Amino acid sequence: MEDNVRDVELILAELAKNKFANEVVVARHGGEALDYLYRRGAFRTRPTGNPFVVFLDLKMPLIDGLEVLRQMKSDEDLRMIPIVILTASREEANLAQSYQLGANSYVVKPVDGQKFAEAIRQLGMFWAAVNESPQQRAK
């Protein structure tokens, strides 16, 4: 859990430093991620609309990342949100299942802090500046 907190702090710092995100919402577990997406519980009053991209860890507590991915890609309203799996898992089964369920990208988190920061910078650049999504086209 401590590694996840460190990773989240590094991701938020890197995204803010490079001004890639207006708002970043961090879910502490898979249930909270789904509550955010479905506007339930503590998130029932959040503004309507979907995120431009979801960075998803496979090893989330309560509901794991694969189940969050499965639910998102089976829902008509959430299906088009790009999902980047950002995980420490190098297991072939996780990689294959992520893509079978509809993940748009699978990135293994580098262990080295500098390399991890660079990976986040590159991901932010791609998803915020290079990639075009249906949500961006609708604006």
N, CA, C and O atoms as CSV, one atom per row, in Angstrom:
chain,resi,resn,atom,element,x,y,z
A,1,MET,N,N,0.824,-1.197,0.000
A,1,MET,CA,C,0.000,0.000,0.000
A,1,MET,C,C,0.869,1.262,0.000
A,1,MET,O,O,0.551,2.241,-0.675
A,2,GLU,N,N,1.974,1.229,0.768
A,2,GLU,CA,C,2.863,2.376,0.829
A,2,GLU,C,C,3.450,2.692,-0.541
A,2,GLU,O,O,3.587,3.861,-0.902
A,3,ASP,N,N,3.802,1.648,-1.316
A,3,ASP,CA,C,4.320,1.858,-2.667
A,3,ASP,C,C,3.274,2.528,-3.544
A,3,ASP,O,O,3.606,3.393,-4.355
A,4,ASN,N,N,2.003,2.132,-3.389
A,4,ASN,CA,C,0.937,2.748,-4.185
A,4,ASN,C,C,0.785,4.227,-3.862
A,4,ASN,O,O,0.581,5.039,-4.764
A,5,VAL,N,N,0.880,4.583,-2.593
A,5,VAL,CA,C,0.774,5.988,-2.188
A,5,VAL,C,C,1.925,6.777,-2.798
A,5,VAL,O,O,1.720,7.874,-3.318
A,6,ARG,N,N,3.136,6.227,-2.738
A,6,ARG,CA,C,4.305,6.887,-3.327
A,6,ARG,C,C,4.112,7.051,-4.829
A,6,ARG,O,O,4.407,8.110,-5.383
A,7,ASP,N,N,3.618,6.006,-5.491
A,7,ASP,CA,C,3.377,6.077,-6.935
A,7,ASP,C,C,2.363,7.158,-7.275
A,7,ASP,O,O,2.569,7.936,-8.206
A,8,VAL,N,N,1.270,7.209,-6.525
A,8,VAL,CA,C,0.231,8.216,-6.782
A,8,VAL,C,C,0.795,9.614,-6.596
A,8,VAL,O,O,0.539,10.500,-7.412
A,9,GLU,N,N,1.561,9.822,-5.528
A,9,GLU,CA,C,2.156,11.141,-5.293
A,9,GLU,C,C,3.092,11.526,-6.435
A,9,GLU,O,O,3.088,12.674,-6.877
A,10,LEU,N,N,3.891,10.578,-6.913
A,10,LEU,CA,C,4.808,10.850,-8.017
A,10,LEU,C,C,4.041,11.159,-9.303
A,10,LEU,O,O,4.406,12.071,-10.045
A,11,ILE,N,N,2.984,10.402,-9.562
A,11,ILE,CA,C,2.163,10.640,-10.757
A,11,ILE,C,C,1.541,12.032,-10.708
A,11,ILE,O,O,1.603,12.777,-11.686
A,12,LEU,N,N,0.943,12.381,-9.574
A,12,LEU,CA,C,0.305,13.693,-9.443
A,12,LEU,C,C,1.319,14.819,-9.604
A,12,LEU,O,O,1.042,15.820,-10.266
A,13,ALA,N,N,2.486,14.657,-9.001
A,13,ALA,CA,C,3.522,15.681,-9.099
A,13,ALA,C,C,3.998,15.830,-10.544
A,13,ALA,O,O,4.182,16.949,-11.023
A,14,GLU,N,N,4.194,14.725,-11.230
A,14,GLU,CA,C,4.683,14.779,-12.614
A,14,GLU,C,C,3.636,15.386,-13.542
A,14,GLU,O,O,3.972,16.187,-14.415
A,15,LEU,N,N,2.382,15.015,-13.364
A,15,LEU,CA,C,1.324,15.584,-14.196
A,15,LEU,C,C,1.179,17.085,-13.945
A,15,LEU,O,O,1.010,17.858,-14.888
A,16,ALA,N,N,1.243,17.495,-12.687
A,16,ALA,CA,C,1.129,18.920,-12.362
A,16,ALA,C,C,2.328,19.700,-12.901
A,16,ALA,O,O,2.172,20.793,-13.444
A,17,LYS,N,N,3.510,19.137,-12.749
A,17,LYS,CA,C,4.738,19.810,-13.214
A,17,LYS,C,C,4.678,20.057,-14.715
A,17,LYS,O,O,5.148,21.087,-15.198
A,18,ASN,N,N,4.107,19.124,-15.444
A,18,ASN,CA,C,4.038,19.256,-16.895
A,18,ASN,C,C,2.708,19.819,-17.380
A,18,ASN,O,O,2.467,19.901,-18.585
A,19,LYS,N,N,1.842,20.207,-16.443
A,19,LYS,CA,C,0.553,20.841,-16.756
A,19,LYS,C,C,-0.273,20.027,-17.748
A,19,LYS,O,O,-0.843,20.571,-18.693
A,20,PHE,N,N,-0.329,18.692,-17.515
A,20,PHE,CA,C,-1.070,17.823,-18.410
A,20,PHE,C,C,-2.529,17.648,-18.014
A,20,PHE,O,O,-3.349,17.264,-18.848
A,21,ALA,N,N,-2.862,17.918,-16.777
A,21,ALA,CA,C,-4.215,17.600,-16.327
A,21,ALA,C,C,-4.842,18.775,-15.595
A,21,ALA,O,O,-4.203,19.413,-14.758
A,22,ASN,N,N,-6.097,19.052,-15.918
A,22,ASN,CA,C,-6.827,20.066,-15.179
A,22,ASN,C,C,-7.291,19.509,-13.843
A,22,ASN,O,O,-7.131,20.150,-12.804
A,23,GLU,N,N,-7.857,18.330,-13.875
A,23,GLU,CA,C,-8.327,17.687,-12.659
A,23,GLU,C,C,-7.918,16.230,-12.698
A,23,GLU,O,O,-8.120,15.543,-13.700
A,24,VAL,N,N,-7.343,15.763,-11.604
A,24,VAL,CA,C,-6.993,14.355,-11.461
A,24,VAL,C,C,-7.743,13.839,-10.254
A,24,VAL,O,O,-7.649,14.406,-9.166
A,25,VAL,N,N,-8.480,12.774,-10.442
A,25,VAL,CA,C,-9.215,12.153,-9.347
A,25,VAL,C,C,-8.526,10.843,-9.035
A,25,VAL,O,O,-8.294,10.032,-9.932
A,26,VAL,N,N,-8.196,10.626,-7.772
A,26,VAL,CA,C,-7.523,9.410,-7.335
A,26,VAL,C,C,-8.515,8.569,-6.551
A,26,VAL,O,O,-9.109,9.035,-5.579
A,27,ALA,N,N,-8.688,7.324,-6.983
A,27,ALA,CA,C,-9.534,6.374,-6.255
A,27,ALA,C,C,-8.616,5.465,-5.444
A,27,ALA,O,O,-7.631,4.943,-5.967
A,28,ARG,N,N,-8.938,5.279,-4.175
A,28,ARG,CA,C,-8.095,4.460,-3.303
A,28,ARG,C,C,-8.312,2.974,-3.499
A,28,ARG,O,O,-7.483,2.164,-3.084
A,29,HIS,N,N,-9.421,2.606,-4.129
A,29,HIS,CA,C,-9.704,1.196,-4.396
A,29,HIS,C,C,-10.679,1.109,-5.564
A,29,HIS,O,O,-11.252,2.111,-5.989
A,30,GLY,N,N,-10.855,-0.101,-6.072
A,30,GLY,CA,C,-11.705,-0.293,-7.240
A,30,GLY,C,C,-13.149,0.117,-7.033
A,30,GLY,O,O,-13.787,0.632,-7.952
A,31,GLY,N,N,-13.672,-0.106,-5.835
A,31,GLY,CA,C,-15.046,0.301,-5.550
A,31,GLY,C,C,-15.215,1.802,-5.635
A,31,GLY,O,O,-16.227,2.291,-6.137
A,32,GLU,N,N,-14.232,2.534,-5.146
A,32,GLU,CA,C,-14.286,3.988,-5.212
A,32,GLU,C,C,-14.176,4.466,-6.665
A,32,GLU,O,O,-14.823,5.440,-7.048
A,33,ALA,N,N,-13.366,3.788,-7.463
A,33,ALA,CA,C,-13.253,4.137,-8.888
A,33,ALA,C,C,-14.606,3.978,-9.577
A,33,ALA,O,O,-15.027,4.845,-10.343
A,34,LEU,N,N,-15.276,2.871,-9.302
A,34,LEU,CA,C,-16.590,2.645,-9.912
A,34,LEU,C,C,-17.624,3.641,-9.385
A,34,LEU,O,O,-18.478,4.108,-10.138
A,35,ASP,N,N,-17.548,3.964,-8.098
A,35,ASP,CA,C,-18.461,4.976,-7.548
A,35,ASP,C,C,-18.273,6.308,-8.264
A,35,ASP,O,O,-19.252,6.987,-8.576
A,36,TYR,N,N,-17.028,6.686,-8.524
A,36,TYR,CA,C,-16.766,7.929,-9.244
A,36,TYR,C,C,-17.378,7.870,-10.649
A,36,TYR,O,O,-18.101,8.777,-11.062
A,37,LEU,N,N,-17.079,6.805,-11.363
A,37,LEU,CA,C,-17.543,6.687,-12.749
A,37,LEU,C,C,-19.065,6.662,-12.850
A,37,LEU,O,O,-19.637,7.226,-13.783
A,38,TYR,N,N,-19.723,6.007,-11.890
A,38,TYR,CA,C,-21.187,5.888,-11.909
A,38,TYR,C,C,-21.888,6.975,-11.081
A,38,TYR,O,O,-23.110,6.959,-10.936
A,39,ARG,N,N,-21.100,7.925,-10.536
A,39,ARG,CA,C,-21.661,9.035,-9.759
A,39,ARG,C,C,-22.504,8.525,-8.592
A,39,ARG,O,O,-23.652,8.928,-8.408
A,40,ARG,N,N,-21.894,7.616,-7.799
A,40,ARG,CA,C,-22.571,7.047,-6.630
A,40,ARG,C,C,-21.853,7.474,-5.354
A,40,ARG,O,O,-20.725,7.968,-5.389
A,41,GLY,N,N,-22.538,7.270,-4.222
A,41,GLY,CA,C,-21.917,7.506,-2.920
A,41,GLY,C,C,-21.371,8.912,-2.799
A,41,GLY,O,O,-22.075,9.883,-3.076
A,42,ALA,N,N,-20.114,9.025,-2.384
A,42,ALA,CA,C,-19.476,10.331,-2.179
A,42,ALA,C,C,-19.371,11.134,-3.472
A,42,ALA,O,O,-19.148,12.344,-3.432
A,43,PHE,N,N,-19.528,10.471,-4.616
A,43,PHE,CA,C,-19.383,11.148,-5.911
A,43,PHE,C,C,-20.723,11.408,-6.602
A,43,PHE,O,O,-20.745,11.779,-7.775
A,44,ARG,N,N,-21.821,11.221,-5.904
A,44,ARG,CA,C,-23.138,11.356,-6.548
A,44,ARG,C,C,-23.412,12.765,-7.061
A,44,ARG,O,O,-24.236,12.955,-7.956
A,45,THR,N,N,-22.720,13.757,-6.492
A,45,THR,CA,C,-22.959,15.136,-6.931
A,45,THR,C,C,-21.850,15.663,-7.846
A,45,THR,O,O,-21.830,16.849,-8.177
A,46,ARG,N,N,-20.932,14.790,-8.250
A,46,ARG,CA,C,-19.868,15.276,-9.139
A,46,ARG,C,C,-20.490,15.702,-10.469
A,46,ARG,O,O,-21.547,15.197,-10.849
A,47,PRO,N,N,-19.848,16.615,-11.165
A,47,PRO,CA,C,-20.386,17.044,-12.463
A,47,PRO,C,C,-20.505,15.871,-13.431
A,47,PRO,O,O,-19.748,14.904,-13.345
A,48,THR,N,N,-21.445,15.964,-14.336
A,48,THR,CA,C,-21.603,14.918,-15.337
A,48,THR,C,C,-20.407,14.931,-16.284
A,48,THR,O,O,-19.637,15.890,-16.326
A,49,GLY,N,N,-20.273,13.864,-17.028
A,49,GLY,CA,C,-19.164,13.738,-17.972
A,49,GLY,C,C,-18.191,12.678,-17.522
A,49,GLY,O,O,-18.097,12.346,-16.340
A,50,ASN,N,N,-17.471,12.157,-18.491
A,50,ASN,CA,C,-16.502,11.102,-18.218
A,50,ASN,C,C,-15.082,11.622,-18.311
A,50,ASN,O,O,-14.820,12.614,-18.990
A,51,PRO,N,N,-14.165,10.953,-17.629
A,51,PRO,CA,C,-12.757,11.344,-17.763
A,51,PRO,C,C,-12.256,11.091,-19.186
A,51,PRO,O,O,-12.801,10.250,-19.901
A,52,PHE,N,N,-11.223,11.820,-19.589
A,52,PHE,CA,C,-10.631,11.615,-20.915
A,52,PHE,C,C,-9.822,10.334,-20.962
A,52,PHE,O,O,-9.698,9.719,-22.021
A,53,VAL,N,N,-9.271,9.923,-19.833
A,53,VAL,CA,C,-8.477,8.698,-19.751
A,53,VAL,C,C,-8.502,8.210,-18.304
A,53,VAL,O,O,-8.610,9.005,-17.370
A,54,VAL,N,N,-8.401,6.902,-18.134
A,54,VAL,CA,C,-8.317,6.298,-16.805
A,54,VAL,C,C,-7.010,5.523,-16.732
A,54,VAL,O,O,-6.743,4.661,-17.569
A,55,PHE,N,N,-6.199,5.834,-15.729
A,55,PHE,CA,C,-4.995,5.064,-15.428
A,55,PHE,C,C,-5.385,4.083,-14.339
A,55,PHE,O,O,-5.826,4.488,-13.263
A,56,LEU,N,N,-5.228,2.811,-14.608
A,56,LEU,CA,C,-5.785,1.775,-13.752
A,56,LEU,C,C,-4.698,0.815,-13.300
A,56,LEU,O,O,-3.975,0.259,-14.127
A,57,ASP,N,N,-4.578,0.615,-11.990
A,57,ASP,CA,C,-3.656,-0.361,-11.434
A,57,ASP,C,C,-4.405,-1.685,-11.269
A,57,ASP,O,O,-5.553,-1.696,-10.827
A,58,LEU,N,N,-3.769,-2.783,-11.619
A,58,LEU,CA,C,-4.425,-4.091,-11.497
A,58,LEU,C,C,-4.576,-4.532,-10.050
A,58,LEU,O,O,-5.505,-5.273,-9.727
A,59,LYS,N,N,-3.683,-4.094,-9.176
A,59,LYS,CA,C,-3.639,-4.590,-7.795
A,59,LYS,C,C,-4.384,-3.683,-6.813
A,59,LYS,O,O,-3.941,-3.509,-5.678
A,60,MET,N,N,-5.491,-3.113,-7.232
A,60,MET,CA,C,-6.259,-2.252,-6.332
A,60,MET,C,C,-7.006,-3.102,-5.302
A,60,MET,O,O,-7.437,-4.215,-5.605
A,61,PRO,N,N,-7.156,-2.574,-4.084
A,61,PRO,CA,C,-7.908,-3.319,-3.062
A,61,PRO,C,C,-9.418,-3.338,-3.340
A,61,PRO,O,O,-9.924,-2.557,-4.146
A,62,LEU,N,N,-10.107,-4.223,-2.672
A,62,LEU,CA,C,-11.560,-4.442,-2.714
A,62,LEU,C,C,-12.022,-4.969,-4.074
A,62,LEU,O,O,-12.459,-6.116,-4.171
A,63,ILE,N,N,-11.937,-4.176,-5.089
A,63,ILE,CA,C,-12.270,-4.614,-6.456
A,63,ILE,C,C,-11.015,-4.368,-7.285
A,63,ILE,O,O,-10.550,-3.233,-7.387
A,64,ASP,N,N,-10.465,-5.427,-7.877
A,64,ASP,CA,C,-9.201,-5.247,-8.593
A,64,ASP,C,C,-9.392,-4.537,-9.928
A,64,ASP,O,O,-10.513,-4.372,-10.410
A,65,GLY,N,N,-8.283,-4.128,-10.507
A,65,GLY,CA,C,-8.306,-3.363,-11.741
A,65,GLY,C,C,-8.932,-4.092,-12.912
A,65,GLY,O,O,-9.580,-3.471,-13.754
A,66,LEU,N,N,-8.746,-5.414,-12.978
A,66,LEU,CA,C,-9.354,-6.169,-14.081
A,66,LEU,C,C,-10.876,-6.125,-14.006
A,66,LEU,O,O,-11.548,-6.054,-15.034
A,67,GLU,N,N,-11.416,-6.166,-12.799
A,67,GLU,CA,C,-12.874,-6.092,-12.654
A,67,GLU,C,C,-13.383,-4.690,-12.993
A,67,GLU,O,O,-14.439,-4.551,-13.610
A,68,VAL,N,N,-12.645,-3.651,-12.599
A,68,VAL,CA,C,-13.027,-2.291,-12.978
A,68,VAL,C,C,-13.015,-2.167,-14.498
A,68,VAL,O,O,-13.945,-1.621,-15.091
A,69,LEU,N,N,-11.958,-2.677,-15.121
A,69,LEU,CA,C,-11.853,-2.672,-16.581
A,69,LEU,C,C,-13.022,-3.414,-17.211
A,69,LEU,O,O,-13.631,-2.922,-18.161
A,70,ARG,N,N,-13.337,-4.586,-16.693
A,70,ARG,CA,C,-14.444,-5.402,-17.222
A,70,ARG,C,C,-15.761,-4.632,-17.158
A,70,ARG,O,O,-16.518,-4.605,-18.129
A,71,GLN,N,N,-16.030,-4.008,-16.015
A,71,GLN,CA,C,-17.289,-3.275,-15.863
A,71,GLN,C,C,-17.336,-2.048,-16.774
A,71,GLN,O,O,-18.374,-1.748,-17.364
A,72,MET,N,N,-16.220,-1.348,-16.884
A,72,MET,CA,C,-16.203,-0.151,-17.736
A,72,MET,C,C,-16.446,-0.514,-19.200
A,72,MET,O,O,-17.229,0.148,-19.881
A,73,LYS,N,N,-15.792,-1.541,-19.677
A,73,LYS,CA,C,-15.898,-1.883,-21.097
A,73,LYS,C,C,-17.217,-2.585,-21.429
A,73,LYS,O,O,-17.561,-2.733,-22.602
A,74,SER,N,N,-17.950,-3.014,-20.412
A,74,SER,CA,C,-19.258,-3.623,-20.674
A,74,SER,C,C,-20.392,-2.608,-20.537
A,74,SER,O,O,-21.557,-2.953,-20.733
A,75,ASP,N,N,-20.064,-1.370,-20.205
A,75,ASP,CA,C,-21.064,-0.322,-20.023
A,75,ASP,C,C,-21.031,0.631,-21.215
A,75,ASP,O,O,-19.986,1.195,-21.540
A,76,GLU,N,N,-22.152,0.802,-21.848
A,76,GLU,CA,C,-22.258,1.653,-23.042
A,76,GLU,C,C,-21.753,3.074,-22.792
A,76,GLU,O,O,-21.127,3.669,-23.669
A,77,ASP,N,N,-22.017,3.620,-21.604
A,77,ASP,CA,C,-21.626,4.999,-21.306
A,77,ASP,C,C,-20.143,5.158,-20.978
A,77,ASP,O,O,-19.602,6.259,-21.087
A,78,LEU,N,N,-19.477,4.069,-20.578
A,78,LEU,CA,C,-18.072,4.137,-20.175
A,78,LEU,C,C,-17.122,3.483,-21.164
A,78,LEU,O,O,-15.908,3.669,-21.073
A,79,ARG,N,N,-17.646,2.738,-22.085
A,79,ARG,CA,C,-16.860,1.912,-23.004
A,79,ARG,C,C,-15.812,2.695,-23.790
A,79,ARG,O,O,-14.734,2.167,-24.063
A,80,MET,N,N,-16.099,3.915,-24.151
A,80,MET,CA,C,-15.201,4.693,-25.013
A,80,MET,C,C,-14.070,5.389,-24.253
A,80,MET,O,O,-13.175,5.958,-24.878
A,81,ILE,N,N,-14.092,5.354,-22.931
A,81,ILE,CA,C,-13.016,5.981,-22.155
A,81,ILE,C,C,-11.741,5.162,-22.339
A,81,ILE,O,O,-11.740,3.964,-22.059
A,82,PRO,N,N,-10.667,5.778,-22.799
A,82,PRO,CA,C,-9.406,5.039,-22.902
A,82,PRO,C,C,-8.916,4.609,-21.521
A,82,PRO,O,O,-8.985,5.374,-20.558
A,83,ILE,N,N,-8.427,3.390,-21.441
A,83,ILE,CA,C,-7.931,2.854,-20.173
A,83,ILE,C,C,-6.484,2.423,-20.355
A,83,ILE,O,O,-6.159,1.596,-21.207
A,84,VAL,N,N,-5.629,3.007,-19.527
A,84,VAL,CA,C,-4.215,2.650,-19.503
A,84,VAL,C,C,-3.981,1.830,-18.243
A,84,VAL,O,O,-4.177,2.316,-17.129
A,85,ILE,N,N,-3.565,0.596,-18.426
A,85,ILE,CA,C,-3.181,-0.229,-17.284
A,85,ILE,C,C,-1.771,0.204,-16.912
A,85,ILE,O,O,-0.855,0.121,-17.730
A,86,LEU,N,N,-1.597,0.661,-15.691
A,86,LEU,CA,C,-0.309,1.111,-15.178
A,86,LEU,C,C,-0.026,0.257,-13.948
A,86,LEU,O,O,-0.569,0.507,-12.871
A,87,THR,N,N,0.824,-0.750,-14.112
A,87,THR,CA,C,0.954,-1.780,-13.097
A,87,THR,C,C,2.383,-2.264,-12.938
A,87,THR,O,O,3.233,-2.020,-13.794
A,88,ALA,N,N,2.636,-2.941,-11.852
A,88,ALA,CA,C,3.945,-3.579,-11.638
A,88,ALA,C,C,3.950,-4.995,-12.201
A,88,ALA,O,O,5.005,-5.625,-12.264
A,89,SER,N,N,2.808,-5.499,-12.606
A,89,SER,CA,C,2.698,-6.886,-13.046
A,89,SER,C,C,3.275,-7.109,-14.441
A,89,SER,O,O,2.896,-6.449,-15.409
A,90,ARG,N,N,4.194,-8.051,-14.508
A,90,ARG,CA,C,4.744,-8.480,-15.791
A,90,ARG,C,C,4.161,-9.837,-16.205
A,90,ARG,O,O,4.643,-10.462,-17.149
A,91,GLU,N,N,3.132,-10.280,-15.500
A,91,GLU,CA,C,2.531,-11.586,-15.784
A,91,GLU,C,C,1.835,-11.565,-17.142
A,91,GLU,O,O,0.999,-10.704,-17.418
A,92,GLU,N,N,2.194,-12.521,-17.971
A,92,GLU,CA,C,1.624,-12.625,-19.317
A,92,GLU,C,C,0.098,-12.733,-19.268
A,92,GLU,O,O,-0.594,-12.163,-20.111
A,93,ALA,N,N,-0.422,-13.463,-18.279
A,93,ALA,CA,C,-1.880,-13.633,-18.161
A,93,ALA,C,C,-2.572,-12.292,-17.919
A,93,ALA,O,O,-3.637,-12.035,-18.480
A,94,ASN,N,N,-1.974,-11.439,-17.087
A,94,ASN,CA,C,-2.562,-10.115,-16.834
A,94,ASN,C,C,-2.539,-9.257,-18.079
A,94,ASN,O,O,-3.509,-8.561,-18.381
A,95,LEU,N,N,-1.431,-9.304,-18.803
A,95,LEU,CA,C,-1.305,-8.549,-20.053
A,95,LEU,C,C,-2.370,-8.994,-21.047
A,95,LEU,O,O,-3.095,-8.165,-21.599
A,96,ALA,N,N,-2.464,-10.296,-21.275
A,96,ALA,CA,C,-3.429,-10.828,-22.239
A,96,ALA,C,C,-4.861,-10.508,-21.824
A,96,ALA,O,O,-5.667,-10.076,-22.648
A,97,GLN,N,N,-5.176,-10.719,-20.556
A,97,GLN,CA,C,-6.546,-10.475,-20.099
A,97,GLN,C,C,-6.901,-8.988,-20.190
A,97,GLN,O,O,-8.033,-8.644,-20.527
A,98,SER,N,N,-5.953,-8.117,-19.895
A,98,SER,CA,C,-6.209,-6.674,-19.984
A,98,SER,C,C,-6.610,-6.287,-21.396
A,98,SER,O,O,-7.586,-5.563,-21.595
A,99,TYR,N,N,-5.859,-6.768,-22.376
A,99,TYR,CA,C,-6.202,-6.443,-23.762
A,99,TYR,C,C,-7.481,-7.130,-24.214
A,99,TYR,O,O,-8.254,-6.551,-24.977
A,100,GLN,N,N,-7.714,-8.350,-23.757
A,100,GLN,CA,C,-8.967,-9.041,-24.112
A,100,GLN,C,C,-10.175,-8.288,-23.581
A,100,GLN,O,O,-11.227,-8.267,-24.220
A,101,LEU,N,N,-10.030,-7.673,-22.425
A,101,LEU,CA,C,-11.136,-6.917,-21.821
A,101,LEU,C,C,-11.291,-5.519,-22.407
A,101,LEU,O,O,-12.280,-4.841,-22.130
A,102,GLY,N,N,-10.324,-5.079,-23.214
A,102,GLY,CA,C,-10.472,-3.794,-23.886
A,102,GLY,C,C,-9.540,-2.685,-23.451
A,102,GLY,O,O,-9.772,-1.526,-23.795
A,103,ALA,N,N,-8.482,-3.001,-22.700
A,103,ALA,CA,C,-7.515,-1.961,-22.326
A,103,ALA,C,C,-6.902,-1.356,-23.582
A,103,ALA,O,O,-6.704,-2.045,-24.583
A,104,ASN,N,N,-6.609,-0.078,-23.519
A,104,ASN,CA,C,-6.003,0.613,-24.650
A,104,ASN,C,C,-4.486,0.592,-24.604
A,104,ASN,O,O,-3.822,0.785,-25.622
A,105,SER,N,N,-3.940,0.356,-23.412
A,105,SER,CA,C,-2.492,0.344,-23.247
A,105,SER,C,C,-2.161,-0.410,-21.967
A,105,SER,O,O,-2.950,-0.425,-21.022
A,106,TYR,N,N,-0.984,-1.038,-21.944
A,106,TYR,CA,C,-0.511,-1.782,-20.773
A,106,TYR,C,C,0.921,-1.345,-20.524
A,106,TYR,O,O,1.813,-1.635,-21.322
A,107,VAL,N,N,1.141,-0.647,-19.414
A,107,VAL,CA,C,2.452,-0.100,-19.103
A,107,VAL,C,C,2.920,-0.679,-17.771
A,107,VAL,O,O,2.239,-0.565,-16.753
A,108,VAL,N,N,4.105,-1.306,-17.801
A,108,VAL,CA,C,4.699,-1.811,-16.563
A,108,VAL,C,C,5.473,-0.659,-15.927
A,108,VAL,O,O,6.343,-0.052,-16.552
A,109,LYS,N,N,5.136,-0.374,-14.669
A,109,LYS,CA,C,5.770,0.743,-13.960
A,109,LYS,C,C,7.247,0.444,-13.743
A,109,LYS,O,O,7.597,-0.592,-13.177
A,110,PRO,N,N,8.118,1.353,-14.194
A,110,PRO,CA,C,9.543,1.181,-13.890
A,110,PRO,C,C,9.779,1.288,-12.385
A,110,PRO,O,O,9.111,2.068,-11.707
A,111,VAL,N,N,10.711,0.522,-11.869
A,111,VAL,CA,C,11.017,0.546,-10.438
A,111,VAL,C,C,11.786,1.815,-10.077
A,111,VAL,O,O,11.537,2.411,-9.029
A,112,ASP,N,N,12.707,2.226,-10.924
A,112,ASP,CA,C,13.512,3.411,-10.699
A,112,ASP,C,C,12.628,4.662,-10.734
A,112,ASP,O,O,11.841,4.840,-11.663
A,113,GLY,N,N,12.758,5.520,-9.731
A,113,GLY,CA,C,11.917,6.714,-9.620
A,113,GLY,C,C,12.026,7.661,-10.791
A,113,GLY,O,O,11.009,8.182,-11.250
A,114,GLN,N,N,13.236,7.904,-11.296
A,114,GLN,CA,C,13.430,8.791,-12.439
A,114,GLN,C,C,12.783,8.222,-13.698
A,114,GLN,O,O,12.144,8.950,-14.458
A,115,LYS,N,N,12.951,6.922,-13.914
A,115,LYS,CA,C,12.354,6.275,-15.091
A,115,LYS,C,C,10.834,6.266,-14.984
A,115,LYS,O,O,10.131,6.411,-15.984
A,116,PHE,N,N,10.335,6.095,-13.757
A,116,PHE,CA,C,8.887,6.124,-13.544
A,116,PHE,C,C,8.351,7.518,-13.858
A,116,PHE,O,O,7.325,7.654,-14.524
A,117,ALA,N,N,9.042,8.551,-13.380
A,117,ALA,CA,C,8.617,9.926,-13.655
A,117,ALA,C,C,8.620,10.197,-15.161
A,117,ALA,O,O,7.704,10.837,-15.678
A,118,GLU,N,N,9.643,9.715,-15.861
A,118,GLU,CA,C,9.714,9.908,-17.313
A,118,GLU,C,C,8.579,9.167,-18.016
A,118,GLU,O,O,7.999,9.683,-18.971
A,119,ALA,N,N,8.261,7.966,-17.551
A,119,ALA,CA,C,7.146,7.199,-18.140
A,119,ALA,C,C,5.831,7.958,-17.960
A,119,ALA,O,O,5.016,8.011,-18.882
A,120,ILE,N,N,5.621,8.539,-16.792
A,120,ILE,CA,C,4.399,9.310,-16.527
A,120,ILE,C,C,4.361,10.548,-17.420
A,120,ILE,O,O,3.309,10.893,-17.957
A,121,ARG,N,N,5.504,11.217,-17.582
A,121,ARG,CA,C,5.558,12.384,-18.458
A,121,ARG,C,C,5.182,12.005,-19.886
A,121,ARG,O,O,4.417,12.712,-20.541
A,122,GLN,N,N,5.722,10.885,-20.366
A,122,GLN,CA,C,5.415,10.436,-21.724
A,122,GLN,C,C,3.946,10.033,-21.860
A,122,GLN,O,O,3.305,10.347,-22.863
A,123,LEU,N,N,3.415,9.336,-20.850
A,123,LEU,CA,C,1.996,8.963,-20.887
A,123,LEU,C,C,1.122,10.214,-20.885
A,123,LEU,O,O,0.161,10.308,-21.649
A,124,GLY,N,N,1.462,11.174,-20.022
A,124,GLY,CA,C,0.691,12.415,-19.981
A,124,GLY,C,C,0.728,13.139,-21.308
A,124,GLY,O,O,-0.293,13.634,-21.786
A,125,MET,N,N,1.909,13.201,-21.903
A,125,MET,CA,C,2.058,13.864,-23.204
A,125,MET,C,C,1.192,13.177,-24.254
A,125,MET,O,O,0.491,13.840,-25.018
A,126,PHE,N,N,1.241,11.856,-24.289
A,126,PHE,CA,C,0.466,11.137,-25.297
A,126,PHE,C,C,-1.037,11.321,-25.085
A,126,PHE,O,O,-1.749,11.709,-26.012
A,127,TRP,N,N,-1.522,11.047,-23.878
A,127,TRP,CA,C,-2.968,11.053,-23.647
A,127,TRP,C,C,-3.548,12.458,-23.591
A,127,TRP,O,O,-4.725,12.641,-23.901
A,128,ALA,N,N,-2.756,13.460,-23.202
A,128,ALA,CA,C,-3.285,14.818,-23.110
A,128,ALA,C,C,-3.060,15.637,-24.373
A,128,ALA,O,O,-3.864,16.511,-24.697
A,129,ALA,N,N,-1.974,15.363,-25.090
A,129,ALA,CA,C,-1.624,16.231,-26.210
A,129,ALA,C,C,-1.673,15.553,-27.574
A,129,ALA,O,O,-1.951,16.218,-28.572
A,130,VAL,N,N,-1.416,14.270,-27.647
A,130,VAL,CA,C,-1.308,13.599,-28.942
A,130,VAL,C,C,-2.586,12.847,-29.302
A,130,VAL,O,O,-3.116,13.001,-30.402
A,131,ASN,N,N,-3.073,12.042,-28.378
A,131,ASN,CA,C,-4.246,11.201,-28.648
A,131,ASN,C,C,-5.498,12.050,-28.834
A,131,ASN,O,O,-5.680,13.056,-28.147
A,132,GLU,N,N,-6.353,11.647,-29.756
A,132,GLU,CA,C,-7.664,12.272,-29.926
A,132,GLU,C,C,-8.717,11.279,-29.459
A,132,GLU,O,O,-8.698,10.105,-29.830
A,133,SER,N,N,-9.626,11.770,-28.646
A,133,SER,CA,C,-10.704,10.919,-28.146
A,133,SER,C,C,-12.050,11.447,-28.636
A,133,SER,O,O,-12.162,12.611,-29.022
A,134,PRO,N,N,-13.073,10.585,-28.617
A,134,PRO,CA,C,-14.409,11.049,-28.992
A,134,PRO,C,C,-14.890,12.215,-28.129
A,134,PRO,O,O,-15.579,13.108,-28.622
A,135,GLN,N,N,-14.528,12.212,-26.833
A,135,GLN,CA,C,-14.950,13.309,-25.955
A,135,GLN,C,C,-14.352,14.635,-26.416
A,135,GLN,O,O,-15.029,15.663,-26.385
A,136,GLN,N,N,-13.078,14.620,-26.847
A,136,GLN,CA,C,-12.429,15.852,-27.301
A,136,GLN,C,C,-13.060,16.335,-28.600
A,136,GLN,O,O,-13.233,17.537,-28.800
A,137,ARG,N,N,-13.398,15.419,-29.463
A,137,ARG,CA,C,-14.014,15.785,-30.755
A,137,ARG,C,C,-15.402,16.373,-30.562
A,137,ARG,O,O,-15.836,17.207,-31.356
A,138,ALA,N,N,-16.107,15.948,-29.511
A,138,ALA,CA,C,-17.469,16.415,-29.262
A,138,ALA,C,C,-17.499,17.875,-28.817
A,138,ALA,O,O,-18.541,18.525,-28.910
A,139,LYS,N,N,-16.372,18.397,-28.336
A,139,LYS,CA,C,-16.341,19.784,-27.818
A,139,LYS,C,C,-16.315,20.790,-28.924
A,139,LYS,O,O,-16.288,21.992,-28.664
